[in-house]
Amino acid sequence: MCLAVPGQVESIRDDTGVRMGRVNFGGVVKDVCLAYLPDVAVGDFTIVHVGFALSRIDESAARETLRTFTESGLLDEQVAELPATDAVTEAAPP
Amino acid sequence: MKHLAEYRDAAMARRLAAEIGRIASRSWAIMEVCGGQTHSIIRNGIDEILSPQLELIHGPGCPVCVTPVEMIDRALAIARRPEVIFCSFGDMLRVPGSREDLFRVKAAGGDVRVVYSPLDAVAIARARPDREVVFLAIGFETTAPANAMAAKVARAAGLRNFSLLVSHVLVPPALGAIMQSPDNRVQAFLAAGHVCSVMGTREYPAIVKRFGVPIVVTGFEPLDLLEGIRRAVVQLEAGRAELDNAYSRVVTERGNEAAQAVLAEVFEPVDRAWRGIGTIPTSGWRLGCGYREFDAEERFPVAEIHAAESPLCRAGDVLKGTLKPNQCPAFCRECTPRTPLGATMVSSEGACAAYFNAGRLPDGSPPHGSPGAEAGG
């Protein structure tokens, strides 16, 4: 029920006093209420639940999260490539 | 699709799961609160790639599942009225009341309609001033802003033929109730990311402190879930209990303050009965006094509800995390998505439906029904 989908704001309009917009979900474009995101702009990504945009996706936080994944993954790969002992100085180049 | 595909990388998921396995020195039980997280975990087999030391307990975060049977019966009684157009999210139509469900009311001639957004129900009310339009407003804090806006828009438009049957529930009081339950095994929570996108995280430090339980705000994609689990295990292993946010691209500490302001305007706190669990103090919202004129319970009084649950259904134990769906004696036997005994078997977020659709069969004798047939919907 609380599933919400990321989409990109394509346009913003006023619909009888309610802030509405068109949001593109990977090619499917839907009408979405933007009343709860007064600062969202065309081009922003937002999380949409039952026709309402609830949160603007923070691009720098998203990059930071992905960097964390990648670093832990790389670290794992390096560990896996290492011989079992005495190889700390042999760490793989970046 | 951006902001989805990058969090579904299978190789990365295996690496994160392996890292969690290296960190965990003993067994831990972690509850994912939200039913959407449960479905993602089961559909993606996340519990199966984790070290067997780690148990994921499925939480009560499925609003369809915890809506009390009395409220379903009330909805059915209102939906049967000839002047009513009864609007609902699709999830609710097959939820069993005491004797029938909304699909049966529709089949018997009731005007029951599925809407995507509560604003669609308001639009129907605008277009049909000759009919009474009732919207079944269920959900957690994620859905409440949409339902509150429907009431606000209806009032601004002067609609007199629109009302809401409200059964909203709130996450933080449920976490307290779980921790105080005598058979509780939960040692850490993955908090529901989208609830927090609305409410922020300021309600949780008090729960962390009171119960000494780590809480990690967590998203819904496989890598989000694994990262939430990893951070919970790091805290558990270190003997720490803190609030952490593993879903920072969506959730801020303050949450969506514009939505919170409308929620405070439209709703007020109320004690709420949770199906299968019981009444939890101040665990829900109802329409506040400024919006009581839109309350369908007052507009359509329903007398004499004799609610009855199936005696075989163990949904309450599933919702509290003390029983896995495939440990229920009725699972896949008397109870399937086509013949559900409880809401957890029909909701798209119910734990029983998640297990059925993933073919997680009970041990022992072969089941009736056809697990897997309804997957991919």
Interface residues (C-beta under 8 A of the other chain):
Chain A: M1 C2 L3 A4 V5 P6 Q8 T16 G17 V18 F25 G26 C33 A35 Y36 L37 P38 F45 I47 H49 V50 G51 F52 L54 S55 I57 D58 E59 A61 A62 E64 T65 L66 T68 F69 T70 S72 G73 D76 E77
Chain B: M1 K2 H3 L4 E6 D9 A11 M12 R15 L16 A18 E19 C34 G35 G36 G61 C62 P63 V64 F89 D91 Y116 S117 P118 L119 D120 I138 G139 F140 T142 T143 P145 A146 M149 V153 A156 A157 A192 H194 V195 S197 V198 F220 L223 E227 A246 S248 R249 V250 V251 T252 N256 A258 A259 V262 S347 S348 E349
